[in-house]
Amino acid sequence: MTTEGYPDQPEDCKQTVAVNAFLRVCTYKRAALIAMDKNPTTLGIAIPYIENVITIKNLFWVLKNVK
């Protein structure tokens, strides 16, 4: 999508725009903030950060609700 929107820009610029757009619309804002702090350069790097935060969040929820 960024290739169509920014056809004359270098690939690293397109990746930055794609990563920023993805992190801005992420449902889990806490995970997006943590991923932004890591400064990922591609979506392939950003997505595991989001997944890890969500996994940890779910783990803490389960541990808190186990009786």
KOLTOR-70859 format. One record per residue (C-alpha): residue in one letter; x, y, z; residue number from 1. Coordinates in nm, 3 decimals, decimal comma, padded with zeros to 5 digits. Last residue first. Layout:
(a; (X; Y; Z); NUM)
...
# end
This chain:
(k; (-00,832; -01,966; 04,199); 67)
(v; (-00,681; -01,860; 03,867); 66)
(n; (-00,791; -01,508; 03,774); 65)
(k; (-00,462; -01,326; 03,835); 64)
(l; (-00,256; -01,595; 03,664); 63)
(v; (-00,485; -01,587; 03,362); 62)
(w; (-00,469; -01,207; 03,336); 61)
(f; (-00,091; -01,213; 03,379); 60)
(l; (-00,062; -01,463; 03,094); 59)
(n; (-00,293; -01,258; 02,873); 58)
(k; (-00,080; -00,946; 02,921); 57)
(i; (00,239; -01,146; 02,857); 56)
(t; (00,097; -01,283; 02,533); 55)
(i; (-00,024; -00,938; 02,425); 54)
(v; (00,320; -00,788; 02,492); 53)
(n; (00,492; -01,065; 02,299); 52)
(e; (00,255; -01,038; 02,002); 51)
(i; (00,309; -00,662; 01,973); 50)
(y; (00,687; -00,700; 01,983); 49)
(p; (00,661; -00,988; 01,732); 48)
(i; (00,465; -00,759; 01,495); 47)
(a; (00,717; -00,473; 01,493); 46)
(i; (01,013; -00,665; 01,345); 45)
(g; (00,827; -00,805; 01,046); 44)
(l; (00,651; -00,471; 01,009); 43)
(t; (00,987; -00,312; 00,942); 42)
(t; (01,224; -00,060; 01,106); 41)
(p; (01,123; -00,122; 01,467); 40)
(n; (01,189; 00,164; 01,712); 39)
(k; (01,186; -00,041; 02,037); 38)
(d; (00,993; 00,242; 02,207); 37)
(m; (00,732; 00,218; 01,932); 36)
(a; (00,680; -00,149; 02,019); 35)
(i; (00,617; -00,059; 02,383); 34)
(l; (00,372; 00,210; 02,279); 33)
(a; (00,192; -00,028; 02,044); 32)
(a; (00,161; -00,290; 02,317); 31)
(r; (00,010; -00,034; 02,554); 30)
(k; (-00,227; 00,083; 02,280); 29)
(y; (-00,367; -00,266; 02,222); 28)
(t; (-00,602; -00,205; 01,930); 27)
(c; (-00,316; -00,116; 01,692); 26)
(v; (-00,417; 00,170; 01,463); 25)
(r; (-00,116; 00,391; 01,536); 24)
(l; (00,125; 00,095; 01,537); 23)
(f; (00,026; -00,008; 01,186); 22)
(a; (00,053; 00,347; 01,049); 21)
(n; (00,396; 00,392; 01,205); 20)
(v; (00,520; 00,059; 01,066); 19)
(a; (00,390; 00,136; 00,715); 18)
(v; (00,540; 00,487; 00,710); 17)
(t; (00,876; 00,353; 00,827); 16)
(q; (00,868; 00,076; 00,567); 15)
(k; (00,799; 00,329; 00,290); 14)
(c; (01,095; 00,540; 00,404); 13)
(d; (01,318; 00,231; 00,406); 12)
(e; (01,208; 00,147; 00,050); 11)
(p; (01,312; 00,483; -00,097); 10)
(q; (01,038; 00,726; -00,201); 9)
(d; (00,918; 00,780; -00,558); 8)
(p; (00,609; 00,555; -00,542); 7)
(y; (00,479; 00,690; -00,209); 6)
(g; (00,109; 00,606; -00,197); 5)
(e; (00,126; 00,307; -00,430); 4)
(t; (00,436; 00,163; -00,262); 3)
(t; (00,282; 00,241; 00,077); 2)
(m; (00,000; 00,000; 00,000); 1)
# end
